[in-house]
Amino acid sequence: MKKLKLVLAACAIALCLHSPLAGAQAPPGPIPQAQEQQSSLNAAPQAATKIVTAYTLPPELYKKTERLSKIRLEFILVGTIYGLIVLWLILRLKFAPKYRDWAERASSNRFVQVLVFAPLLILTSDILGLPQEIYAHTVLRNYGLSVQGWGSWAWDQVKGELISIILGIILVAILYAVIRRSPKRWWFYFWLVSLPLVVLLTFLQPLIINPLFNKFEPLAQKDPALTAALEQMVQRAGENIPPERMFLMGEAVKGTDLNAYVTGFGASKRMVVYDTTVAKMTTPEIVAVMGHETGHYVLNHIAKGLLISFAGLFIAFYLGFRLLEWLVARRGAAWGIRGVDDLASLPVLLLLLSIITFIASPVSNTVSRYFEHQADQYSIEVTHGLTPDAAQVGAQAFQVLGETNLEYPDPSPLNVLLTYDHPPTRDRMRFYLTYDPWSSGGTGEFVH
């Protein structure tokens, strides 16, 4: 699954500010373009590997990536405005008060009212936002970034919607129970409740949510040689990820992403390699990518990401509390909202938290890029001595990723600030090709 929509903006903020953790699960670049797979997963890529000195693209491909880069930036900006307009329309047309009235007529029980209200509001919001989702998938198909048919795409949307509704009912019920119990401190108590929920979702995602959208098979059964190489790297890293927790994910039926990642923690910790990655990249290149991903565990980026997200949630909920009181007092009557404790106030809170999320995104992206840079450094260090000319192999991996992901070599600073939770490929390759503490008799910072 490329994206899981959490309907309550509180959870969206949790995941947005949680991007350092998301970095531990995301591919080292954007979504790749279509590539013909080889018939054997164990076969080496057909093209001979070339020595690389910088991230470069042929002229036509360069122009294509430039166009797509502009589309991505525009989509972020226009998409944010579009989402705010959707919430404003819900307020302007008084959908929430209508749904609240229907819920109150259905039952006097508060939870039953949420069972009626939350799905209606979620469906209304997502239906109004559907043109944006359709446009995004159309761009992916037109640029050869996705091979997923519209029927399969629609089914994924339905599954995502059901998950959103279930989570939405739980969160809305808790939120308004807390608001009614403590009108002045609800933001703090809801923050406390959100902490274990974020941790629980992080734990359950690889076990329950991801398998709903993709097929996972034991990597050892499909590619024993790659499994052995990854196991050797993991052992050097001092991590406990045995072969039975290494999986091959079937991405080729939907997209062409070249991806390998680590996810979960405790009993849900696992390594995942896309079948498209195995078909396109060499084993040493995949080990380099997984060295990066393993670095997120070794360097405690998941724990640090959780702490940062918790701090962000604390600030966001407090600001939401202050602004919600002010806005409901000022505009509540015109929108048919009785007060802050009225279910109909939810779109107002979502609107405010959506704005806070967008404002916070450059900060979360910056922190994420820092963690990703550290993971790149770890990858070089952990593969040094295991892979001949490890830095060159890592740079070659990024060249493959950049070409197939259609990443523009020269993104603007604004584009990087708003849309990049990983450093640009050109910068990452430059670091791989220049970082060499061993040549002067030194050792790595993270791996000695």
C-alpha positions in Angstrom: 0.0 0.0 0.0 1.5 3.3 -1.0 -0.6 5.4 1.3 -2.9 4.8 4.2 -5.4 7.6 4.8 -6.2 8.2 8.5 -9.4 10.3 8.5 -8.9 12.2 11.6 -6.4 15.0 11.1 -4.9 14.3 14.5 -3.6 11.0 13.1 -2.5 12.7 9.9 -0.4 15.0 12.0 1.0 12.1 13.9 2.1 10.4 10.7 3.3 13.7 9.2 5.4 14.6 12.1 6.3 10.9 12.3 8.1 11.2 9.0 11.5 10.3 10.5 9.9 6.9 11.3 8.3 6.8 7.9 11.8 7.3 6.5 12.6 3.9 7.9 10.0 2.4 5.7 10.1 4.6 2.6 12.1 3.9 -0.6 15.3 5.9 -1.1 13.6 7.9 -3.8 10.2 8.6 -5.4 8.1 6.2 -7.3 9.8 4.5 -10.3 8.9 4.3 -13.9 7.8 1.1 -15.6 10.5 -1.5 -16.3 10.3 -4.9 -17.9 11.1 -7.6 -15.3 13.3 -10.5 -15.9 11.7 -14.0 -15.7 13.9 -15.1 -12.8 14.1 -13.3 -9.5 17.6 -14.6 -8.9 18.9 -13.4 -12.2 21.3 -10.4 -12.3 20.1 -7.3 -14.2 20.7 -7.6 -17.9 22.6 -4.3 -18.4 26.2 -4.2 -17.3 26.9 -1.9 -14.3 28.7 1.3 -15.1 31.1 3.3 -12.9 29.2 6.4 -11.8 30.7 9.8 -10.7 27.5 11.8 -10.3 23.8 11.6 -10.8 23.2 12.3 -14.5 20.4 11.6 -16.9 20.1 11.5 -20.7 18.6 14.8 -22.1 15.1 13.4 -22.9 14.9 11.7 -19.5 16.1 14.8 -17.8 13.3 16.8 -19.4 10.7 14.2 -18.4 11.9 14.2 -14.8 11.8 18.0 -14.8 8.1 18.0 -15.9 7.2 15.5 -13.3 9.0 17.4 -10.6 6.9 20.4 -11.4 3.7 18.3 -11.3 4.7 16.9 -7.9 5.3 20.3 -6.4 2.1 21.7 -7.8 0.2 18.7 -6.5 1.4 19.3 -3.0 0.5 23.0 -3.1 -2.8 22.7 -5.0 -3.7 19.5 -3.2 -3.4 21.2 0.2 -5.6 24.0 -0.9 -8.1 21.6 -2.4 -8.3 19.7 0.8 -9.0 22.9 2.7 -11.7 23.8 0.2 -13.3 20.4 0.8 -13.5 21.0 4.5 -14.7 24.5 4.0 -17.5 23.2 1.7 -18.5 20.7 4.4 -18.8 23.6 6.8 -20.5 26.0 4.4 -23.1 23.4 3.2 -23.6 22.3 6.9 -23.1 18.6 6.2 -21.9 18.0 9.7 -25.0 19.4 11.5 -27.2 17.3 9.2 -25.3 14.2 10.0 -25.3 15.1 13.7 -29.1 15.5 13.6 -29.5 12.1 11.9 -27.2 10.5 14.5 -29.2 12.0 17.4 -32.5 10.9 15.9 -31.0 7.4 15.5 -30.1 7.0 19.2 -29.5 8.9 22.4 -26.4 6.7 23.0 -23.2 8.7 22.4 -21.3 5.9 20.8 -24.1 4.9 18.5 -24.3 8.6 17.4 -20.6 8.4 16.5 -21.3 5.1 14.6 -23.7 7.1 12.4 -21.9 10.4 12.2 -18.3 9.5 11.6 -18.7 7.2 8.6 -21.0 9.8 6.9 -18.5 12.6 7.4 -15.5 10.5 6.3 -17.3 9.3 3.2 -18.4 12.8 2.3 -14.9 14.2 2.7 -13.3 11.4 0.7 -15.9 11.5 -2.1 -15.3 15.2 -2.5 -11.6 14.5 -2.5 -11.8 11.7 -5.0 -11.0 13.8 -8.1 -7.6 14.6 -6.5 -7.0 10.9 -6.0 -8.0 10.0 -9.5 -5.8 12.7 -10.9 -2.8 11.4 -8.9 -3.3 7.9 -10.2 -3.7 9.2 -13.8 -0.4 11.0 -13.6 1.3 7.8 -12.3 -0.1 5.8 -15.2 0.6 8.4 -17.8 4.3 8.6 -16.7 4.6 4.8 -16.5 5.0 4.9 -12.7 2.1 2.6 -12.1 0.8 -0.5 -13.9 -2.2 -0.9 -11.6 -5.6 -1.0 -13.4 -8.5 1.1 -12.3 -10.4 -1.9 -10.9 -7.5 -2.9 -8.6 -6.9 0.7 -7.7 -10.6 1.2 -6.8 -10.5 -2.0 -4.6 -7.5 -0.6 -2.7 -9.4 2.6 -2.2 -12.4 0.7 -0.8 -10.1 -1.2 1.6 -8.4 2.0 2.7 -11.8 3.6 3.2 -12.9 0.8 5.5 -9.8 1.1 7.5 -10.3 4.8 7.7 -13.8 4.4 8.9 -12.9 1.9 11.6 -10.1 4.2 12.9 -12.2 7.2 12.5 -15.1 5.8 14.7 -12.6 4.9 17.4 -10.8 8.3 17.4 -13.9 10.4 17.2 -15.6 8.5 20.0 -12.6 9.0 22.2 -12.1 12.6 21.2 -15.6 13.8 22.0 -15.8 11.7 25.2 -12.7 13.5 26.4 -14.0 16.9 25.3 -17.2 16.4 27.2 -15.4 15.1 30.3 -12.8 17.9 30.4 -13.7 20.9 28.1 -10.5 22.8 29.1 -7.9 20.0 29.2 -9.2 17.7 26.5 -6.3 18.5 24.2 -3.9 17.1 26.8 -5.8 14.0 27.6 -6.4 13.2 24.0 -2.7 13.7 23.4 -2.0 11.1 26.1 -4.5 8.7 24.5 -2.9 9.2 21.1 0.5 8.1 22.2 -0.2 4.4 22.6 -2.4 4.5 19.5 0.5 5.7 17.4 2.7 3.0 18.8 0.1 0.4 18.3 -0.5 1.4 14.7 3.3 1.3 14.1 3.4 -2.2 15.5 0.4 -3.5 13.6 0.9 -2.0 10.2 3.3 -4.7 8.9 1.3 -7.5 10.5 -2.3 -6.5 9.6 -2.5 -3.5 7.3 0.2 -4.0 4.7 -0.8 -7.6 3.9 -4.3 -6.3 2.9 -2.8 -4.5 0.0 0.2 -6.6 -1.1 1.3 -10.2 -1.1 4.3 -11.1 1.1 6.4 -14.3 0.7 9.5 -15.6 2.6 12.5 -14.1 0.8 14.6 -17.3 1.6 12.3 -19.3 -0.6 12.6 -17.0 -3.6 16.2 -15.8 -3.4 18.4 -17.7 -0.9 21.6 -15.9 -2.1 20.1 -12.5 -1.4 18.8 -13.7 2.0 22.3 -14.9 2.9 23.9 -11.6 1.9 21.3 -9.6 3.9 21.8 -11.9 6.9 25.6 -11.3 6.8 25.0 -7.5 6.7 22.4 -7.6 9.6 24.8 -9.7 11.7 27.5 -7.1 11.2 25.1 -4.4 12.2 24.3 -6.3 15.4 20.6 -6.5 14.7 18.3 -9.4 15.3 16.4 -9.9 12.0 16.5 -13.6 11.2 15.8 -14.9 7.7 12.2 -15.8 8.7 11.6 -12.1 9.1 12.8 -11.3 5.6 10.0 -11.0 3.0 9.6 -10.5 -0.7 6.7 -8.2 -1.5 4.8 -8.5 -4.8 4.7 -5.0 -6.1 5.0 -5.7 -9.8 1.3 -6.3 -10.3 0.6 -2.8 -9.2 3.6 -0.6 -9.5 7.2 -0.5 -10.5 8.8 0.9 -7.3 12.3 -0.2 -6.5 12.1 -0.5 -2.8 13.5 -2.3 0.2 12.7 -1.4 3.7 12.6 -2.3 7.4 9.4 -1.8 9.4 7.8 -2.6 12.7 9.4 -3.2 16.0 9.6 -6.1 18.5 7.7 -9.0 17.2 6.6 -7.1 14.1 10.2 -6.1 13.0 10.9 -7.3 9.5 12.8 -6.7 6.3 10.9 -6.3 3.0 12.3 -6.3 -0.5 10.1 -5.6 -3.5 10.1 -8.2 -6.3 10.7 -5.3 -8.7 13.9 -4.4 -6.8 15.2 -8.0 -7.1 14.5 -8.0 -10.8 16.3 -4.6 -11.4 19.2 -4.3 -9.0 22.2 -6.5 -8.2 22.5 -8.2 -4.8 25.3 -5.9 -3.6 23.1 -2.9 -4.6 20.2 -4.3 -2.6 22.4 -4.9 0.4 23.6 -1.3 0.2 19.9 -0.1 0.2 19.1 -2.4 3.1 22.2 -1.2 4.9 20.6 2.2 4.8 17.3 0.9 6.1 19.0 -1.2 8.8 20.7 2.0 9.9 17.3 3.4 11.0 17.0 0.6 13.6 20.6 0.8 14.7 20.6 4.6 15.1 17.3 4.5 16.9 15.5 6.6 14.4 12.2 4.8 15.1 12.3 5.7 18.8 13.5 9.2 18.0 10.8 9.6 15.4 8.1 8.6 17.9 9.4 11.1 20.4 9.4 13.9 17.8 5.9 13.0 16.7 4.7 13.0 20.3 6.1 16.5 20.8 4.5 17.6 17.5 1.2 16.2 18.6 1.4 18.0 21.9 1.9 21.4 20.2 -0.7 20.6 17.5 -3.4 19.6 19.9 -2.9 22.6 22.1 -3.0 25.0 19.1 -6.1 23.1 17.9 -7.8 23.5 21.3 -7.1 27.3 21.4 -8.1 28.0 17.8 -11.2 25.7 17.9 -12.7 27.6 20.8 -12.1 30.9 19.1 -13.4 29.8 15.7 -16.5 28.1 17.0 -17.4 31.1 19.1 -17.0 33.3 16.1 -18.5 31.2 13.3 -20.2 28.3 15.0 -23.8 29.6 14.8 -23.4 30.3 11.0 -22.2 26.7 10.5 -24.9 25.1 12.7 -22.4 24.1 15.4 -23.7 24.3 19.0 -20.3 24.2 20.7 -16.9 22.6 20.9 -18.4 19.4 22.3 -20.8 19.1 19.4 -19.9 16.4 16.9 -20.5 19.0 14.2 -17.4 20.8 15.3 -15.2 18.1 13.9 -14.7 19.6 10.4 -13.5 22.8 12.1 -10.9 20.9 14.1 -9.9 19.0 11.0 -9.5 22.2 9.1 -7.3 23.7 11.8 -5.2 20.6 12.2 -4.8 20.3 8.4 -3.3 23.9 8.3 -1.0 23.1 11.2 0.1 19.9 9.4 1.0 21.8 6.3 2.9 24.5 8.2 4.8 21.8 10.1 5.7 19.7 7.0 9.0 21.6 6.2 10.1 21.0 9.8 9.3 17.3 9.7 10.9 17.0 6.2 14.1 18.6 7.4 14.3 16.3 10.4 13.6 13.3 8.2 16.3 14.3 5.7 18.8 14.5 8.5 17.9 11.0 9.6 18.1 9.7 6.1 21.6 11.2 5.7 22.7 9.4 8.8 21.3 6.2 7.4 23.2 6.7 4.2 26.4 7.1 6.2 25.6 4.0 8.1 25.0 2.1 4.9 28.5 2.9 3.6 30.1 2.0 6.9 28.2 -1.3 7.5 28.9 -2.5 3.9 32.6 -1.4 4.0 34.7 -4.5 3.9 31.7 -6.7 3.1 31.2 -5.4 -0.4 34.1 -4.5 -2.7 34.1 -0.8 -3.4 31.0 -0.4 -1.2 30.6 3.3 -1.8 30.6 2.9 -5.6 28.1 0.1 -5.3 25.8 2.4 -3.2 26.2 5.2 -5.7 25.3 2.8 -8.6 22.2 1.8 -6.6 21.1 5.5 -6.4 21.7 5.9 -10.1 19.3 3.0 -10.8 16.8 4.4 -8.3 17.0 7.9 -9.7 16.5 6.8 -13.3 13.7 4.4 -12.7 12.0 6.7 -10.2 12.2 9.6 -12.6 13.8 11.9 -10.0 14.8 15.3 -11.2 18.5 15.9 -10.7 18.2 19.6 -9.9 15.2 20.2 -7.6 14.7 23.8 -6.3 15.3 24.5 -2.6 11.5 25.2 -2.3 10.7 21.8 -3.8 13.2 20.1 -1.5 11.8 21.9 1.5 8.1 21.1 0.8 8.2 17.6 -0.8 11.5 15.8 0.0 11.7 13.7 3.2 14.9 12.2 1.7 17.9 14.2 0.5 17.9 14.7 -3.3 19.6 11.8 -5.2 22.4 14.1 -6.5 23.4 15.0 -2.9 23.2 11.4 -1.7 25.3 10.1 -4.6 27.9 12.9 -4.0 28.1 11.8 -0.3 28.5 8.1 -1.2 31.3 9.0 -3.6 33.2 11.3 -1.3 32.8 9.8 2.2 35.9 7.8 2.9 37.4 8.1 6.5 39.4 4.9 5.9 41.7 6.4 3.3 43.2 8.6 5.9 43.5 5.8 8.5 40.3 6.6 10.3 37.2 4.5 11.0 33.5 4.9 10.5 31.5 7.0 13.0 28.8 4.4 13.5 30.5 1.1 12.5 34.1 0.6 13.8 
